[in-house]
Each structure stands twice: as C-alpha cells, then as structure tokens.
C-alpha cells in the first residue's frame, strides 16, 4: 500500500474549486437531469457498472475503487427546448419560452491507498425552468416554475475483494433556490410570485462487482430522498385596488421532497472492441404528493401532484474504432411518466419519454475528451380533468449537447492505466476475456 501526499492535496484543491463553481453556475430545464457528463449523454446514462471516469461519483461511487491515480473531469451540457400545449377546446396551441442553458459539472477522484479511494462531485441534477405567456389560458396554474439546485457530493469507496468487489458511500449537500409565479383569479387580476431558498441533505451508496474484470460487471446504486424546506417571500401584484389590502407581500414557506433513486446496472463486453451497458432506475416519485406554498397569514397555495413511482430503462453501446484512441457510442432511454393525467399541470408538464443519443470519445495517454448528443422526446401527455390546469395535451422536444474533458495523473506504470480508458484497441492487462 502507498499513501501519496500529492493526491490528498489535489483532492483538497478540487474541493475548493468545486465550491467556487457551485456558487457561480447556471442551471437548465428538467426536474431530474440524470446526465452529468458528455459520455453519459452519449450512452443514455447506462453507466453504473462502468469504470471509465470520475462522474462515477454520481452514477455509482463504488467504481472509484478501480480508477488508479487521481483524475479530474469538467465540462458542460447545453440544454435547449420548449413545451407545446394543445388545448382540448380546439383553441390555438400555446408554446412555453424556449431556453438555451448550460449545465456545468466537475468531478474528481483520488487513490488514497490501494484499497481506499475518495472523490467529490459538483453537479446540478435537479432542476426545472419553464415559463408560459403572462396571459395564457393556464395562467392561474402556472406562469413560471424555476427550481435550481447545486449538489456537492463527497464519497469514499473501499475495495474489499482485490480487482473484483467494491462498496462505497457518500454524503449529499444540496442548495436549492425556487421561483414560482402564478396568475391570480380574474376577479382580482395580477400575480403571486414566490421566491425562496433552502439547504437539503442526503446520502448515497453503491456496490460494483466485476465478475470478469472489464468483461462482465454488475452494479447497484442508491440515492436517498432529500427534503427541502424553503423560506422566502410571496410578492403580490394585484390589478384591483379593492383587493390590495387582502393580498399583500409577506413571508412564505414551501416544502418539497426530492425522491429516492435505486439503480441496477450491467456492463458486458462481448468482443474486444464492443461494450454494452444496461441500467434500470426506480425512482420513488410518490414522495411528491403536492406543491404547497404557505403564507405567513395562514393562507396556502396548494398544487396536488399525487405522482407515482416509475422505472427508467437505459441501453448503451460503446465501440472502439480501428483508429487509435477513438470510440463511438450510442444509447436509448425509455422513461415512464410519474404524473397522473388527473393532476397533470403546466408547472411540471411531465410525460413518457423516449430518448436517443450518440457521441464520440478520444483518449491519448492522460487526456480524455468526449462529445455527446441526446434527443429527448416528451411524448404527448394529456391533462384530462382541469383540476390543476387547463385540459389539453403537452408535448416537447429537448436537445442535450455535452462536452467534457478528463485528466488522469499519478499512475506509476502502464499496468496502472485503466484498460477502459486506454488508447489501445483491445483488452488490457486485467481483461479476463
């Protein structure tokens, strides 16, 4: 076993850099942004059993045990898209505002000793930004919904069976800011806007079993729910002076829960040049029962959700080209809609999703660069009762483009370089094919 002071120093520097990034970044649309690197975008995030890059801190921290040396990964994903609403009464379609926003990230891992690795990630996995016209038919249900988060996730992993089995755990610190805007009833006119912020905390854990190293891996990962209790302010803009004394600016609170996520993963390399991946996420969206804003005077704005637990299925393929150092990738995702049609609303107009992704990567020695693209189709989703918003059908197309770079340092010889990251085509020194 060996202990390298430079690796611990590097990890401490990464912690400082991660905090500075987290306090100066923008966020993007979507309630759960599961993709956290360009390679994961290209592979549809069927990623929990891979040992390729530091973003394993998010997908499955147990993979850190098979990443020698220390590594830093950074980059961003650009997200753009808009939602279309087709009213059930046949009136003209309404489009939400289109956005083009970056989702930055930074991850790092360090080999402390042979059996102990540590890592940290700063990412922006939970968020939504959707804005509708001020005068649209569903204004009382939503004009703007904006949830922005920063997740700081230190983790450690332990190799308990050399080169085969590892376990890991981590702690999650979440900073959330919220900005919601609703139209007031026609009799009063005007709007209600709530803005607030909160801290939330959770844990994560993972297991990786390399049944045949670099040929057949299986994985399990878990992320706990995170409760958010945001204190803030409710601002009223009332068109009628008659109601201005009843609807006045005051303090307000909002409580919400981000769900648990369970993941099962499999990686299989049937040939020297091809790696296949499969992940299934099971997300406990049933914790999201309502969105409640409570004013200091005791009044409340309540949006019923009653979401259900759902599964997401992910498939990926990674092919090493004959050209040294280059890979091409692809993926497909099917994600079930947790929102029942009875409570489907324009503040979070979710749907069954079908996503397609492609990408490429290049590695030379200690440097790795990846590019990924994903098309997300939110299939037509019908709101039927008018209970939480106008009746009609929502549909959306969202585009994700990711670019990340990874730097690897501190390996002592060629055998320390992870075969999955090697610029060579074909198996590495620990390939059990």
C-alpha positions as CSV (number, residue, x, y, z in Angstrom):
1,X,0.0,0.0,0.0
2,X,1.1,3.5,-0.6
3,X,0.0,7.0,0.5
4,X,0.7,9.9,-1.7
5,X,0.5,13.4,-0.2
6,X,0.1,15.0,-3.7
7,X,-3.1,13.1,-4.2
8,X,-4.6,14.3,-0.9
9,X,-3.5,17.8,-1.7
10,X,-5.1,17.5,-5.2
11,X,-8.4,16.4,-3.7
12,X,-8.4,19.3,-1.3
13,X,-7.8,21.7,-4.2
14,X,-10.7,20.1,-6.1
15,X,-13.0,20.7,-3.1
16,X,-12.2,24.4,-3.1
17,X,-12.6,24.6,-6.9
18,X,-15.9,22.7,-6.7
19,X,-17.4,25.1,-4.2
20,X,-16.4,28.1,-6.3
21,X,-18.1,26.5,-9.4
22,X,-21.2,25.7,-7.4
23,X,-21.8,29.3,-6.4
24,X,-21.5,30.8,-9.9
25,X,-23.3,28.5,-12.2
26,X,-26.5,28.4,-14.2
27,X,-28.9,25.6,-14.4
28,X,-31.1,24.0,-17.0
29,X,-34.6,22.7,-17.6
30,X,-35.9,19.4,-16.4
31,X,-36.9,18.1,-12.9
32,X,-34.2,15.4,-12.9
33,X,-31.2,15.9,-15.1
34,X,-29.6,12.5,-14.7
35,X,-26.8,13.0,-17.3
36,X,-23.7,14.5,-15.8
37,X,-21.0,14.1,-18.5
38,X,-20.7,14.0,-22.3
39,X,-20.0,10.3,-22.3
40,X,-23.1,9.6,-20.2
41,X,-25.2,11.7,-22.6
42,X,-23.9,9.6,-25.5
43,X,-24.6,6.4,-23.6
44,X,-28.0,7.3,-22.3
45,X,-26.5,7.2,-18.8
46,X,-26.5,3.3,-18.8
47,X,-23.4,3.9,-16.7
48,X,-23.5,2.5,-13.2
49,X,-21.3,-0.6,-14.0
50,X,-18.6,1.3,-15.9
51,X,-15.2,2.4,-14.5
52,X,-14.4,5.0,-17.1
53,X,-14.4,8.4,-15.5
54,X,-14.9,10.5,-12.3
55,X,-18.6,11.1,-12.9
56,X,-19.0,7.7,-11.2
57,X,-19.3,9.8,-8.1
58,X,-22.9,10.5,-9.3
59,X,-23.7,7.2,-11.0
60,X,-22.0,4.7,-8.7
61,X,-19.2,5.8,-6.4
62,X,-18.1,2.1,-5.9
63,X,-16.5,2.4,-9.4
64,X,-13.9,4.8,-8.0
65,X,-12.1,1.7,-6.5
66,X,-10.9,0.7,-10.0
67,X,-9.6,4.1,-11.0
68,X,-5.9,4.3,-10.2
69,X,-4.1,7.6,-9.6
70,X,-6.2,10.7,-9.4
71,X,-8.5,12.3,-12.0
72,X,-10.3,15.5,-12.7
73,X,-13.2,15.8,-15.1
74,X,-15.0,19.0,-16.1
75,X,-17.3,20.3,-18.8
76,X,-20.9,21.3,-19.5
77,X,-24.1,20.1,-21.1
78,X,-26.1,22.6,-23.2
79,X,-29.9,22.0,-23.0
80,X,-32.5,23.7,-25.2
81,X,-36.2,23.0,-25.8
82,X,-39.7,24.2,-25.3
83,X,-43.1,22.7,-24.4
84,X,-46.2,22.9,-26.6
85,X,-49.7,22.8,-25.2
86,X,-52.7,21.9,-27.4
87,X,-55.9,22.9,-25.6
88,X,-58.7,20.4,-25.6
89,X,-61.3,23.0,-26.6
90,X,-59.6,23.4,-30.0
91,X,-58.2,26.9,-29.4
92,X,-54.7,27.7,-30.7
93,X,-51.6,26.0,-29.4
94,X,-49.5,27.7,-26.7
95,X,-45.7,27.4,-26.6
96,X,-43.6,27.9,-23.5
97,X,-40.5,30.1,-23.8
98,X,-37.5,28.4,-25.4
99,X,-34.3,28.1,-23.4
100,X,-30.6,27.6,-24.1
101,X,-28.8,27.0,-20.8
102,X,-25.5,25.3,-19.7
103,X,-25.3,22.6,-17.1
104,X,-21.7,22.6,-15.8
105,X,-20.1,19.9,-13.7
106,X,-16.8,19.0,-12.1
107,X,-15.8,15.7,-10.6
108,X,-12.6,14.3,-9.1
109,X,-11.3,11.1,-7.7
110,X,-8.1,10.2,-5.8
111,X,-6.5,6.9,-4.8
112,X,-5.6,7.3,-1.2
113,X,-4.2,3.8,-0.8
114,X,-4.7,0.7,-2.8
115,X,-8.0,-0.2,-1.2
116,X,-9.3,3.3,-0.4
117,X,-10.4,5.9,-2.9
118,X,-12.2,9.2,-2.4
119,X,-14.0,11.6,-4.8
120,X,-16.2,14.6,-5.0
121,X,-18.7,15.9,-7.5
122,X,-20.4,19.2,-8.0
123,X,-23.4,18.8,-10.3
124,X,-26.8,20.2,-11.0
125,X,-29.1,17.2,-11.2
126,X,-32.4,18.6,-10.0
127,X,-34.0,21.5,-11.8
128,X,-36.8,22.9,-14.0
129,X,-37.2,26.1,-15.8
130,X,-40.5,26.6,-17.7
131,X,-42.2,29.9,-18.4
132,X,-45.6,30.5,-20.2
133,X,-47.1,33.7,-21.6
134,X,-48.4,36.0,-18.9
135,X,-51.9,36.0,-20.4
136,X,-52.3,32.3,-21.5
137,X,-55.3,30.2,-20.6
138,X,-53.5,28.3,-17.8
139,X,-52.0,31.4,-16.1
140,X,-53.7,30.6,-12.7
141,X,-52.0,27.2,-12.8
142,X,-48.5,28.5,-13.7
143,X,-46.8,31.3,-15.4
144,X,-43.3,30.4,-14.3
145,X,-41.7,27.4,-12.5
146,X,-38.0,27.6,-11.7
147,X,-36.2,25.1,-9.4
148,X,-32.4,25.4,-9.4
149,X,-30.0,23.2,-7.4
150,X,-26.4,22.6,-6.7
151,X,-25.3,19.2,-5.4
152,X,-22.0,18.7,-3.6
153,X,-21.3,15.0,-3.2
154,X,-18.1,13.8,-1.4
155,X,-17.8,10.0,-1.5
156,X,-15.4,7.2,-0.5
157,X,-15.0,3.7,-1.8
158,X,-13.5,0.5,-0.4
159,X,-12.1,-2.4,-2.5
160,X,-13.0,-5.4,-0.4
161,X,-12.0,-8.1,-2.9
162,X,-8.9,-7.1,-4.9
163,X,-9.8,-6.2,-8.5
164,X,-13.3,-7.6,-8.1
165,X,-15.7,-6.1,-5.5
166,X,-16.1,-2.7,-4.0
167,X,-18.5,-0.8,-1.9
168,X,-18.9,3.0,-1.5
169,X,-20.9,5.7,0.3
170,X,-21.3,9.4,0.1
171,X,-22.9,12.5,1.6
172,X,-25.1,14.9,-0.3
173,X,-25.3,18.6,0.3
174,X,-28.0,20.3,-1.8
175,X,-28.6,24.0,-2.2
176,X,-31.9,24.8,-3.8
177,X,-33.5,28.1,-5.0
178,X,-37.1,28.3,-6.1
179,X,-39.1,30.9,-8.1
180,X,-42.7,30.2,-8.8
181,X,-45.2,32.6,-10.4
182,X,-49.0,32.2,-10.7
183,X,-51.8,34.3,-12.1
184,X,-54.4,35.4,-9.6
185,X,-58.2,34.8,-10.3
186,X,-59.7,37.1,-12.9
187,X,-61.8,38.9,-10.2
188,X,-58.6,40.3,-8.6
189,X,-56.2,40.2,-11.5
190,X,-52.4,40.3,-11.1
191,X,-49.9,37.6,-10.0
192,X,-48.4,35.9,-7.0
193,X,-44.7,35.2,-7.1
194,X,-42.8,33.1,-4.5
195,X,-39.1,33.1,-4.2
196,X,-37.1,31.2,-1.6
197,X,-34.0,29.0,-0.9
198,X,-33.1,26.1,1.3
199,X,-30.4,23.5,2.1
200,X,-31.1,19.8,2.0
201,X,-29.1,16.7,2.9
202,X,-29.0,13.1,1.9
203,X,-26.7,10.1,1.4
204,X,-25.8,7.8,-1.5
205,X,-24.2,4.3,-1.7
206,X,-23.0,1.8,-4.3
207,X,-21.7,-1.7,-5.0
208,X,-19.7,-2.8,-8.0
209,X,-18.9,-6.5,-8.7
210,X,-16.5,-7.1,-11.5
211,X,-17.5,-10.7,-12.1
212,X,-15.0,-10.9,-15.0
213,X,-13.0,-7.6,-14.9
214,X,-13.5,-5.4,-17.9
215,X,-15.8,-8.1,-19.4
216,X,-18.8,-8.5,-17.1
217,X,-19.7,-6.1,-14.3
218,X,-22.9,-5.7,-12.3
219,X,-23.8,-2.8,-10.1
220,X,-26.2,-1.4,-7.5
221,X,-26.5,2.3,-6.5
222,X,-28.8,4.2,-4.2
223,X,-29.5,7.9,-3.7
224,X,-31.7,8.9,-0.7
225,X,-34.6,11.4,-0.8
226,X,-33.8,15.0,0.1
227,X,-36.3,17.2,1.9
228,X,-36.4,20.9,1.1
229,X,-38.0,23.4,3.4
230,X,-37.6,26.7,1.7
231,X,-38.2,30.0,3.5
232,X,-38.8,33.0,1.3
233,X,-41.2,35.8,0.3
234,X,-44.6,36.0,-1.5
235,X,-45.0,39.1,-3.7
236,X,-48.5,40.0,-4.8
237,X,-49.2,42.3,-7.8
238,X,-52.9,43.0,-7.7
239,X,-54.7,44.8,-10.5
240,X,-57.6,45.8,-8.4
241,X,-57.0,48.2,-5.5
242,X,-60.1,46.8,-3.8
243,X,-58.1,43.6,-3.0
244,X,-54.7,45.2,-2.4
245,X,-55.1,45.1,1.4
246,X,-56.0,41.5,1.4
247,X,-53.2,40.4,-0.9
248,X,-50.1,42.0,0.5
249,X,-46.4,41.0,0.3
250,X,-45.4,38.7,3.2
251,X,-43.1,35.8,4.2
252,X,-43.9,32.3,2.9
253,X,-42.6,28.8,3.1
254,X,-42.5,25.9,0.6
255,X,-41.9,22.2,1.4
256,X,-40.9,19.6,-1.2
257,X,-39.2,16.3,-1.3
258,X,-36.8,15.0,-4.0
259,X,-37.2,11.3,-4.4
260,X,-35.1,8.2,-3.7
261,X,-33.4,6.6,-6.7
262,X,-32.5,2.9,-6.9
263,X,-30.3,1.7,-9.8
264,X,-29.3,-1.7,-11.1
265,X,-26.6,-1.9,-13.7
266,X,-24.9,-4.3,-16.0
267,X,-21.8,-4.0,-18.3
268,X,-20.9,-6.7,-20.8
269,X,-18.1,-6.7,-23.4
270,X,-18.9,-9.5,-25.9
271,X,-15.9,-8.6,-28.1
272,X,-12.6,-6.8,-27.6
273,X,-14.0,-3.6,-29.3
274,X,-17.6,-3.6,-28.1
275,X,-19.0,-2.8,-24.6
276,X,-22.8,-2.9,-23.9
277,X,-24.5,-1.4,-20.9
278,X,-27.9,-1.6,-19.3
279,X,-29.3,0.3,-16.3
280,X,-32.7,0.4,-14.7
281,X,-33.6,3.3,-12.3
282,X,-36.5,3.0,-10.0
283,X,-37.5,6.5,-8.7
284,X,-39.8,6.9,-5.7
285,X,-41.8,9.9,-7.2
286,X,-44.7,9.0,-4.8
287,X,-43.0,11.3,-2.2
288,X,-44.0,14.2,-4.4
289,X,-47.6,14.5,-3.3
290,X,-48.2,18.2,-3.5
291,X,-46.5,21.6,-4.0
292,X,-47.6,23.8,-1.1
293,X,-46.8,27.4,-0.5
294,X,-47.9,28.6,3.0
295,X,-48.2,32.3,3.6
296,X,-47.4,33.8,7.0
297,X,-51.1,34.8,7.4
298,X,-52.0,31.1,7.2
299,X,-53.3,31.0,3.6
300,X,-51.9,28.4,1.3
301,X,-51.4,27.8,-2.4
302,X,-51.7,24.0,-2.9
303,X,-51.0,22.1,-6.1
304,X,-52.0,18.5,-5.9
305,X,-49.5,16.1,-7.7
306,X,-50.0,12.6,-6.4
307,X,-47.1,11.3,-8.5
308,X,-46.3,7.6,-8.7
309,X,-43.1,5.5,-8.6
310,X,-41.7,4.7,-12.0
311,X,-38.9,2.8,-13.7
312,X,-36.5,4.1,-16.3
313,X,-34.7,1.7,-18.7
314,X,-31.3,2.6,-20.4
315,X,-29.3,0.8,-23.0
316,X,-25.8,1.7,-24.4
317,X,-23.2,0.6,-26.8
318,X,-19.5,1.7,-26.9
319,X,-17.3,0.7,-29.9
320,X,-13.6,1.1,-30.1
321,X,-12.6,2.2,-33.7
322,X,-9.5,0.9,-35.5
323,X,-8.2,4.5,-35.4
324,X,-6.1,4.6,-32.2
325,X,-7.8,6.3,-29.3
326,X,-11.2,6.9,-30.9
327,X,-14.6,5.5,-29.8
328,X,-18.2,5.9,-31.0
329,X,-21.2,5.5,-28.7
330,X,-25.0,5.3,-28.7
331,X,-27.8,4.9,-26.3
332,X,-31.6,4.7,-25.9
333,X,-33.8,5.5,-22.9
334,X,-37.4,4.8,-22.0
335,X,-38.7,6.9,-19.0
336,X,-42.2,6.5,-17.6
337,X,-44.4,9.5,-16.7
338,X,-44.9,9.7,-12.9
339,X,-47.6,12.4,-13.2
340,X,-51.2,11.1,-13.5
341,X,-53.4,12.7,-16.1
342,X,-55.8,13.9,-13.5
343,X,-53.3,16.2,-11.8
344,X,-51.0,16.9,-14.8
345,X,-50.3,20.7,-14.8
346,X,-48.3,23.2,-16.7
347,X,-45.8,23.9,-13.8
348,X,-44.3,20.5,-14.4
349,X,-45.9,19.0,-17.6
350,X,-44.2,15.6,-17.5
351,X,-44.7,12.8,-19.9
352,X,-43.4,9.4,-21.0
353,X,-40.0,10.0,-22.6
354,X,-38.1,8.3,-25.4
355,X,-34.5,9.5,-25.8
356,X,-31.9,8.7,-28.4
357,X,-28.2,9.5,-28.0
358,X,-25.0,9.4,-30.0
359,X,-21.4,10.5,-29.3
360,X,-17.7,10.0,-29.7
361,X,-14.6,10.0,-27.5
362,X,-10.9,10.3,-27.8
363,X,-8.1,9.3,-25.3
364,X,-4.4,9.9,-25.5
365,X,-2.3,8.8,-22.5
366,X,-3.5,11.0,-19.6
367,X,-6.1,13.1,-21.6
368,X,-9.6,12.1,-22.5
369,X,-12.3,14.2,-24.4
370,X,-15.9,13.3,-25.0
371,X,-18.8,14.7,-27.0
372,X,-22.4,13.6,-26.7
373,X,-25.8,14.5,-28.1
374,X,-29.3,13.4,-26.9
375,X,-32.7,14.0,-28.4
376,X,-35.4,13.8,-25.7
377,X,-39.0,13.3,-26.9
378,X,-41.6,14.0,-24.2
379,X,-44.4,12.1,-25.9
380,X,-48.0,13.6,-25.9
381,X,-49.3,13.7,-22.4
382,X,-53.0,14.5,-21.7
383,X,-54.4,16.5,-18.8
384,X,-58.0,15.4,-18.5
385,X,-59.8,16.9,-15.5
386,X,-58.9,20.5,-15.4
387,X,-58.2,20.1,-11.7
388,X,-54.7,21.6,-11.7
389,X,-54.6,23.2,-15.1
390,X,-56.4,23.5,-18.4
391,X,-57.4,20.4,-20.2
392,X,-55.3,19.5,-23.2
393,X,-52.1,17.8,-24.4
394,X,-48.5,18.6,-23.7
395,X,-45.6,17.6,-25.9
396,X,-41.9,18.6,-26.0
397,X,-38.6,18.0,-27.7
398,X,-35.4,18.8,-25.8
399,X,-31.8,18.6,-27.1
400,X,-28.8,18.0,-24.9
401,X,-25.2,18.5,-26.2
402,X,-22.3,17.7,-23.9
403,X,-18.6,18.2,-23.9
404,X,-16.3,17.1,-21.1
405,X,-12.6,16.5,-20.6
406,X,-10.9,14.2,-18.2
407,X,-7.3,14.4,-16.9
408,X,-5.6,11.4,-15.2
409,X,-2.4,11.7,-13.1
410,X,-0.4,9.7,-10.6
411,X,-0.3,6.3,-12.2
412,X,3.1,4.6,-11.7
413,X,3.3,2.3,-14.6
414,X,1.4,1.2,-17.7
415,X,-0.4,-1.6,-15.7
416,X,-2.0,1.2,-13.6
417,X,-3.8,2.7,-16.5
418,X,-7.4,1.6,-16.6
419,X,-7.9,-0.6,-19.7
420,X,-11.3,1.0,-20.3
421,X,-9.5,4.3,-20.8
422,X,-6.6,3.0,-22.7
423,X,-5.9,4.4,-26.2
424,X,-5.2,0.8,-27.4
425,X,-8.0,-1.1,-29.1
426,X,-8.4,-4.5,-27.5
427,X,-8.2,-5.9,-24.0
428,X,-5.9,-4.6,-21.2
429,X,-3.7,-6.5,-18.8
430,X,-6.6,-7.4,-16.5
431,X,-9.1,-8.4,-19.1
432,X,-10.5,-11.8,-18.2
433,X,-11.8,-12.5,-21.7
